């Protein structure tokens, strides 16, 4: 199995825990960071701007994606311009649509034309990727985040889907396809095999990196011992006839 250091896909850590971000910053495998309002709310973040500035300052040498949360397109543009001023490593996350389902192409185009590195997020379909591609500035780097994990949750195989998304962006060499919402460590290898440029990985999946290449016989024995230890620690008993 390929060692993580040999992977072509870049691993971005996805989370909203500042201490955890600082800890991951020293890991050379982590090439960038992403977060979103939902993760920040779950982490108890009260001041959005203060947290965003702290993260950008804590990891100044790697890109950090911070999301706008307005629903009005003009306000999205204003928020995006503001976030971009918080640090030279700030990438501005733009949802592919507003809550009415209206495509955010005008927002994407305006910010990209202004030189802002956007990360277009919450994408599910190839058609959305194609529409985003038309709105981007070919001369400005950008990220296109396709939620492969959520696509898989619907019973669809995300691999051919992501291949089509990659093809839709092939004419834009400065645009990177991002595999979002992975569910397991295997997804890192799948994203790498497909040719995705980036995969965002949450801490619970990152914690499994030490399992890569683990001997399966040893892993089996550890699992048996875990079941036995938990049963005996709980004091479980079964009355048997012998």
Residue frames relative to the residue before (quaternion, step in Angstrom):
aa qw qx qy qz dx dy dz
X 1.0000 0.0000 0.0000 0.0000 0.00 0.00 0.00
X 0.5356 -0.6436 0.4492 0.3117 3.58 -1.00 0.88
X 0.4335 -0.6762 0.5317 0.2686 3.55 -0.96 0.89
X 0.6211 -0.5682 0.3771 0.3863 3.63 -1.06 0.66
X 0.6415 0.5458 -0.3296 0.4265 3.59 1.04 -0.72
X 0.6843 0.4775 -0.2814 0.4739 3.59 1.23 -0.39
X 0.4745 0.6807 -0.4359 0.3485 3.58 1.27 -0.05
X 0.4048 -0.6969 0.5347 0.2541 3.55 -1.10 0.72
X 0.6223 0.5464 -0.3458 0.4411 3.58 1.05 -0.71
X 0.3619 -0.7259 0.5451 0.2118 3.57 -1.00 0.85
X 0.2902 -0.7580 0.5624 0.1580 3.57 -0.93 0.93
X 0.0983 -0.7611 0.6404 0.0311 3.54 -0.84 1.09
X 0.3624 -0.7236 0.5438 0.2223 3.59 -0.89 0.91
X 0.1902 -0.7900 0.5790 0.0674 3.55 -0.90 1.00
X 0.4340 0.6911 -0.4854 0.3137 3.58 -0.53 1.11
X 0.3105 -0.7513 0.5549 0.1767 3.55 -1.34 -0.02
X 0.4835 0.6263 -0.4519 0.4119 3.57 1.14 0.69
X 0.3791 -0.7725 0.4578 0.2234 3.57 -0.31 1.25
X 0.6397 0.5151 -0.3327 0.4634 3.60 0.97 -0.80
X 0.6635 0.4999 -0.3015 0.4679 3.57 0.97 -0.83
X 0.6215 0.5339 -0.3353 0.4650 3.57 1.07 -0.73
X 0.6522 0.5074 -0.3144 0.4672 3.59 0.92 -0.87
X 0.6474 0.5156 -0.3165 0.4636 3.58 1.02 -0.80
X 0.6898 0.4752 -0.2787 0.4698 3.59 0.94 -0.88
X 0.5460 0.6406 -0.3914 0.3719 3.58 1.17 -0.51
X 0.6827 0.4768 -0.2954 0.4683 3.60 1.09 -0.60
X 0.5695 0.5738 -0.3809 0.4487 3.59 1.31 -0.10
X 0.3690 -0.7658 0.4775 0.2221 3.63 -0.46 1.12
X 0.5540 0.6052 -0.3992 0.4092 3.62 1.21 -0.28
X 0.6764 0.4882 -0.2846 0.4724 3.58 1.13 -0.65
X 0.1556 -0.8410 0.5172 0.0310 3.56 -0.41 1.28
X 0.8068 -0.0211 0.0136 0.5903 3.59 1.24 -0.11
X 0.3173 -0.7468 0.5604 0.1660 3.55 -1.33 0.11
X 0.0593 -0.7705 0.6333 0.0420 3.54 -1.20 0.64
X 0.0016 0.7651 -0.6435 -0.0216 3.53 -1.26 0.44
X 0.1272 -0.7798 0.6035 0.1077 3.57 -1.28 -0.01
X 0.6932 -0.4985 0.3055 0.4216 3.61 -1.17 0.38
X 0.6220 0.5471 -0.3513 0.4363 3.61 1.04 -0.68
X 0.6679 0.4827 -0.2961 0.4829 3.59 0.91 -0.89
X 0.6517 0.5200 -0.3161 0.4528 3.57 0.99 -0.83
X 0.6411 0.5172 -0.3211 0.4673 3.58 0.99 -0.80
X 0.6567 0.5085 -0.3104 0.4624 3.58 0.97 -0.87
X 0.6948 0.4598 -0.2708 0.4822 3.59 1.12 -0.65
X 0.5255 -0.6719 0.3909 0.3459 3.58 1.29 0.07
X 0.3194 0.7471 -0.5205 0.2625 3.60 1.16 0.50
X 0.2123 -0.8032 0.5488 0.0931 3.58 -0.73 1.10
X 0.7738 0.2700 -0.1359 0.5567 3.58 1.01 -0.81
X 0.3403 -0.7908 0.4758 0.1804 3.57 -0.17 1.32
X 0.7069 0.4668 -0.2760 0.4541 3.57 0.78 -1.02
X 0.6426 0.5268 -0.3336 0.4452 3.59 0.91 -0.86
X 0.6616 0.4970 -0.3088 0.4690 3.57 0.95 -0.88
X 0.6509 0.5291 -0.3197 0.4406 3.57 0.90 -0.89
X 0.6707 0.4903 -0.2958 0.4714 3.55 0.93 -0.89
X 0.6310 0.5382 -0.3339 0.4480 3.59 1.04 -0.77
X 0.6602 0.5017 -0.3108 0.4645 3.58 0.93 -0.88
X 0.6581 0.5133 -0.3106 0.4549 3.58 0.89 -0.90
X 0.6713 0.4823 -0.2908 0.4818 3.58 1.06 -0.75
X 0.6546 0.5337 -0.3121 0.4350 3.58 1.08 -0.74
X 0.7902 0.1728 -0.0870 0.5815 3.60 1.12 -0.64
X 0.0103 0.8747 -0.4846 0.0048 3.61 0.72 1.03
X 0.6907 0.4948 -0.2736 0.4507 3.58 1.21 -0.42
X 0.7371 0.3418 -0.2235 0.5385 3.62 1.25 0.13
X 0.5656 -0.6233 0.4098 0.3517 3.60 -1.04 0.66
X 0.1076 -0.7675 0.6306 0.0420 3.53 -1.14 0.78
X 0.2213 -0.7844 0.5682 0.1141 3.59 -0.71 1.08
X 0.0160 -0.7771 0.6276 -0.0447 3.55 -0.79 1.16
X 0.3467 -0.8101 0.4542 0.1312 3.54 -0.81 1.07
X 0.4161 -0.6304 0.5851 0.2950 3.53 -1.20 0.62
X 0.1601 -0.8092 0.5567 0.0982 3.59 -1.13 0.50
X 0.3941 0.6885 -0.5021 0.3442 3.57 1.21 0.42
X 0.3424 -0.7250 0.5518 0.2295 3.58 -1.26 0.36
X 0.6168 0.5026 -0.3271 0.5100 3.55 1.33 -0.29
X 0.5167 -0.6922 0.4033 0.3021 3.58 -0.76 1.00
X 0.6396 0.5152 -0.3398 0.4583 3.61 0.95 -0.76
X 0.6680 0.4811 -0.3008 0.4816 3.58 0.99 -0.80
X 0.5783 0.5614 -0.3745 0.4585 3.61 1.12 -0.59
X 0.6537 0.5068 -0.3102 0.4686 3.56 0.93 -0.91
X 0.6568 0.5131 -0.3108 0.4569 3.58 0.92 -0.91
X 0.6630 0.4902 -0.3057 0.4761 3.59 0.93 -0.88
X 0.6466 0.5327 -0.3181 0.4439 3.57 0.98 -0.83
X 0.6463 0.5082 -0.3154 0.4739 3.57 0.95 -0.84
X 0.6609 0.5163 -0.3053 0.4510 3.56 0.99 -0.83
X 0.6498 0.5153 -0.3165 0.4606 3.59 0.88 -0.94
X 0.6421 0.5485 -0.3228 0.4275 3.58 0.99 -0.83
X 0.6591 0.5073 -0.3124 0.4589 3.60 1.18 -0.44
X 0.5456 0.6556 -0.3913 0.3456 3.59 1.22 -0.28
X 0.7932 -0.1314 0.1007 0.5860 3.57 1.18 -0.48
X 0.5705 -0.6229 0.4200 0.3318 3.55 -1.11 0.66
X 0.6896 0.4541 -0.2748 0.4927 3.58 1.24 -0.33
X 0.4476 0.7024 -0.4465 0.3268 3.59 1.27 0.24
X 0.1154 -0.7302 0.6705 0.0625 3.53 -1.00 0.97
X 0.2989 -0.7855 0.5206 0.1504 3.57 -0.83 0.97
X 0.2637 -0.7736 0.5599 0.1363 3.56 -0.61 1.18
X 0.0710 -0.7820 0.6192 -0.0094 3.52 -0.87 1.09
X 0.3805 -0.7051 0.5342 0.2697 3.63 -0.71 0.94
X 0.5844 -0.6282 0.3907 0.3333 3.56 -1.00 0.82
X 0.7872 0.0572 -0.0459 0.6123 3.58 1.22 -0.41
X 0.4834 -0.5935 0.5165 0.3838 3.54 -1.28 0.01
X 0.7244 -0.4530 0.2844 0.4349 3.59 -1.26 0.01
X 0.6144 0.5261 -0.3529 0.4703 3.60 1.28 -0.16
X 0.5403 -0.6355 0.3955 0.3844 3.58 1.29 -0.07
X 0.4618 0.6748 -0.4455 0.3646 3.59 1.28 0.27
X 0.4899 -0.6922 0.4535 0.2743 3.57 -0.77 1.07
X 0.3683 -0.7621 0.5026 0.1762 3.57 -0.87 1.04
X 0.1804 0.8370 -0.5007 0.1272 3.58 1.13 0.60
X 0.6430 0.5310 -0.3305 0.4419 3.58 0.98 -0.81
X 0.6404 0.5174 -0.3181 0.4701 3.57 1.03 -0.79
X 0.6546 0.5214 -0.2995 0.4582 3.55 0.90 -1.00
X 0.6859 0.4938 -0.2795 0.4557 3.56 0.85 -1.01
X 0.6637 0.5183 -0.3111 0.4406 3.60 0.87 -0.91
X 0.7011 0.4558 -0.2718 0.4762 3.57 0.86 -0.94
X 0.6492 0.5138 -0.3228 0.4586 3.59 0.95 -0.86
X 0.6532 0.5080 -0.3125 0.4666 3.59 0.97 -0.82
X 0.6660 0.4822 -0.2905 0.4893 3.59 1.21 -0.54
X 0.5814 -0.6204 0.3593 0.3847 3.59 1.28 0.07
X 0.4584 0.6732 -0.4539 0.3613 3.60 1.26 0.22
X 0.3651 -0.7027 0.5646 0.2327 3.58 -0.96 0.89
X 0.1037 -0.8180 0.5649 0.0319 3.57 -0.40 1.21
X 0.1864 -0.7163 0.6606 0.1260 3.49 -1.33 0.53
X 0.1653 -0.8114 0.5550 0.0789 3.57 -0.14 1.28
X 0.1083 -0.8610 0.4961 -0.0290 3.54 -0.47 1.26
X 0.7655 0.3728 -0.3019 0.4288 3.55 -1.44 0.21
X 0.3648 0.7367 -0.4836 0.3004 3.59 1.18 0.59
X 0.1165 -0.8098 0.5734 0.0433 3.56 -1.02 0.85
X 0.7984 0.3192 -0.1446 0.4897 3.60 0.99 -0.74
X 0.6069 -0.5457 0.4392 0.3756 3.53 -1.30 0.45
X 0.6166 0.5536 -0.3443 0.4414 3.59 1.03 -0.76
X 0.6316 0.5160 -0.3336 0.4728 3.59 1.04 -0.72
X 0.6296 0.5273 -0.3297 0.4657 3.59 1.00 -0.81
X 0.6571 0.5144 -0.3088 0.4564 3.58 0.93 -0.88
X 0.6536 0.5043 -0.3090 0.4721 3.57 1.01 -0.80
X 0.6343 0.5195 -0.3233 0.4725 3.58 1.00 -0.81
X 0.6279 0.5547 -0.3317 0.4336 3.58 0.94 -0.89
X 0.6661 0.5062 -0.3012 0.4575 3.59 1.00 -0.80
X 0.6916 0.4866 -0.2745 0.4578 3.58 1.15 -0.58
X 0.6126 0.5907 -0.3436 0.3970 3.58 1.18 -0.46
X 0.4317 -0.6460 0.5601 0.2874 3.53 -1.33 0.40
X 0.4280 -0.7363 0.4538 0.2623 3.64 -0.50 1.10
X 0.6791 0.5020 -0.2892 0.4508 3.58 1.18 -0.48
X 0.7009 0.4371 -0.2486 0.5058 3.60 1.27 -0.24
X 0.4792 -0.6665 0.4818 0.3068 3.63 -0.82 0.92
X 0.0542 0.7816 -0.6190 0.0544 3.55 -1.17 0.66
X 0.2825 -0.7217 0.6039 0.1862 3.54 -1.33 0.37
X 0.1393 -0.7635 0.6263 0.0738 3.55 -1.08 0.78
X 0.1444 -0.8393 0.5234 0.0262 3.56 -0.29 1.32
X 0.0719 -0.7881 0.6111 -0.0132 3.54 -0.52 1.28
X 0.3565 -0.7800 0.4829 0.1771 3.56 -0.66 1.15
X 0.1501 -0.8451 0.5110 0.0458 3.52 0.43 1.33
X 0.6353 0.5437 -0.3344 0.4347 3.58 1.01 -0.76
X 0.6772 0.4675 -0.2924 0.4872 3.57 0.96 -0.81
X 0.5855 0.5490 -0.3681 0.4694 3.58 1.12 -0.61
X 0.6589 0.5027 -0.3011 0.4718 3.59 0.97 -0.88
X 0.6021 0.5760 -0.3513 0.4270 3.59 1.10 -0.66
X 0.6727 0.4866 -0.2945 0.4732 3.59 1.20 -0.47
X 0.6042 -0.5800 0.3501 0.4195 3.58 1.29 0.07
X 0.5631 0.5864 -0.3874 0.4347 3.57 1.29 0.12
X 0.4537 -0.6548 0.5300 0.2908 3.55 -1.13 0.69
X 0.3103 -0.7965 0.4829 0.1903 3.63 -0.47 1.08
X 0.5390 0.6656 -0.4055 0.3195 3.60 1.13 -0.44
X 0.7017 0.4089 -0.2998 0.5005 3.67 0.69 -0.87
X 0.5841 0.5810 -0.3546 0.4422 3.57 1.14 -0.66
X 0.6989 0.4627 -0.2723 0.4725 3.59 0.86 -0.97
X 0.5902 0.5582 -0.3647 0.4551 3.58 1.12 -0.59
X 0.6561 0.4988 -0.3078 0.4754 3.57 0.98 -0.82
X 0.6308 0.5284 -0.3295 0.4629 3.58 1.04 -0.76
X 0.6366 0.5273 -0.3190 0.4637 3.55 1.03 -0.83
X 0.6440 0.5204 -0.3127 0.4654 3.57 1.01 -0.83
X 0.6495 0.5345 -0.3116 0.4421 3.57 1.05 -0.77
X 0.7273 0.3975 -0.2228 0.5131 3.57 1.24 -0.45
X 0.3921 0.7759 -0.4406 0.2238 3.58 1.30 -0.10
X 0.6872 0.4881 -0.2870 0.4552 3.58 1.09 -0.63
X 0.6720 0.4356 -0.2783 0.5303 3.58 1.33 0.03
X 0.1737 -0.8532 0.4817 0.0992 3.63 0.26 1.21
X 0.6805 0.4797 -0.3003 0.4655 3.60 1.17 -0.39
X 0.6113 0.5346 -0.3408 0.4737 3.57 1.32 -0.01
X 0.1912 -0.7969 0.5684 0.0725 3.56 -0.89 1.01
X 0.3429 -0.7169 0.5728 0.2009 3.55 -1.03 0.88
X 0.1469 -0.7985 0.5826 0.0360 3.54 -0.84 1.07
X 0.2947 -0.7225 0.6052 0.1576 3.57 -0.89 1.08
X 0.0851 -0.8297 0.5517 0.0024 3.57 -0.39 1.25
X 0.8434 0.2361 -0.1974 0.4405 3.53 -1.39 0.40
X 0.1253 0.8028 -0.5731 0.1064 3.64 0.74 0.93
X 0.3465 -0.7616 0.5198 0.1723 3.55 -1.11 0.68
X 0.8060 0.0739 -0.0069 0.5872 3.60 1.17 -0.52
X 0.6936 -0.4951 0.3339 0.4028 3.53 -1.29 0.41
X 0.5722 0.6105 -0.3706 0.4032 3.58 1.09 -0.70
X 0.5982 0.5960 -0.3625 0.3943 3.59 1.06 -0.71
X 0.5755 0.5725 -0.3835 0.4404 3.61 1.13 -0.54
X 0.6851 0.4723 -0.2713 0.4838 3.56 0.94 -0.92
X 0.6260 0.5236 -0.3371 0.4694 3.59 1.07 -0.69
X 0.6504 0.5097 -0.3115 0.4692 3.57 0.95 -0.86
X 0.6416 0.5231 -0.3137 0.4652 3.56 1.04 -0.81
X 0.6741 0.5021 -0.2936 0.4552 3.59 0.92 -0.92
X 0.6429 0.5214 -0.3177 0.4625 3.59 1.04 -0.76
X 0.4873 -0.6558 0.4415 0.3710 3.55 1.05 -0.79
X 0.3134 0.7399 -0.5264 0.2779 3.57 1.24 0.38
X 0.4676 -0.6956 0.4750 0.2682 3.54 -1.05 0.74
X 0.8055 0.1055 0.0130 0.5830 3.56 1.05 -0.88
X 0.0358 -0.7470 0.6586 0.0837 3.54 -1.28 0.44
X 0.2916 -0.7278 0.5893 0.1949 3.57 -0.94 0.84
X 0.0745 -0.8131 0.5771 -0.0173 3.55 -0.87 0.99
X 0.3590 -0.7336 0.5399 0.2038 3.57 -0.81 1.03
X 0.6973 -0.5132 0.3138 0.3897 3.55 -1.24 0.49
X 0.6443 0.5357 -0.3456 0.4224 3.61 0.97 -0.75
X 0.6652 0.4565 -0.3004 0.5088 3.58 1.15 -0.58
X 0.6143 0.5520 -0.3440 0.4467 3.60 1.00 -0.78
X 0.6152 0.5741 -0.3424 0.4180 3.59 1.07 -0.72
X 0.6591 0.5228 -0.3015 0.4487 3.59 1.23 -0.41
X 0.3956 0.7446 -0.4695 0.2621 3.61 1.25 -0.05
X 0.6271 0.5544 -0.3381 0.4301 3.58 1.10 -0.67
X 0.6207 0.5638 -0.3413 0.4247 3.60 1.23 -0.31
X 0.4662 0.7035 -0.4443 0.3006 3.58 1.21 -0.30
X 0.8413 0.1318 -0.1350 0.5065 3.56 -0.78 1.09
X 0.3556 0.7603 -0.4833 0.2487 3.59 1.26 0.13
X 0.5318 -0.6214 0.4755 0.3240 3.56 -1.05 0.82
X 0.3990 -0.7638 0.4564 0.2214 3.60 -0.61 1.12
X 0.5931 0.5414 -0.3777 0.4610 3.61 1.12 -0.50
X 0.6526 0.4992 -0.3065 0.4806 3.57 0.98 -0.85
X 0.6462 0.5240 -0.3145 0.4571 3.57 1.03 -0.84
X 0.6167 0.5474 -0.3288 0.4603 3.56 1.09 -0.78
X 0.6759 0.4911 -0.2933 0.4647 3.56 0.89 -0.97
X 0.6244 0.5334 -0.3376 0.4602 3.60 0.98 -0.77
X 0.6587 0.5144 -0.3062 0.4558 3.57 1.02 -0.84
X 0.6243 0.5240 -0.3292 0.4767 3.59 1.01 -0.82
X 0.6749 0.4952 -0.2920 0.4627 3.57 0.90 -0.92
X 0.6131 0.5464 -0.3457 0.4539 3.58 1.08 -0.69
X 0.6635 0.4979 -0.3078 0.4660 3.59 0.89 -0.96
X 0.6609 0.5082 -0.3041 0.4610 3.57 0.93 -0.94
X 0.6803 0.5039 -0.2963 0.4423 3.58 0.85 -0.96
X 0.6678 0.4957 -0.3108 0.4601 3.57 0.95 -0.82
X 0.6496 0.5187 -0.3229 0.4525 3.60 1.00 -0.79
X 0.6951 0.4611 -0.2831 0.4734 3.58 0.89 -0.90
X 0.6369 0.5298 -0.3343 0.4494 3.61 1.01 -0.74
X 0.6785 0.4793 -0.2800 0.4812 3.57 1.11 -0.71
X 0.4247 -0.7295 0.4433 0.3017 3.57 1.26 -0.25
X 0.2749 0.7839 -0.5124 0.2177 3.56 1.15 0.57
X 0.0130 -0.7898 0.6132 -0.0051 3.53 -1.15 0.68
X 0.1244 -0.7535 0.6405 0.0808 3.55 -1.20 0.66
X 0.3324 -0.7320 0.5599 0.2006 3.55 -0.77 1.06
X 0.0374 -0.8153 0.5772 -0.0277 3.57 -0.60 1.18
X 0.3699 -0.6864 0.5778 0.2412 3.53 -1.25 0.53
X 0.0060 -0.8123 0.5819 -0.0402 3.57 -0.64 1.11
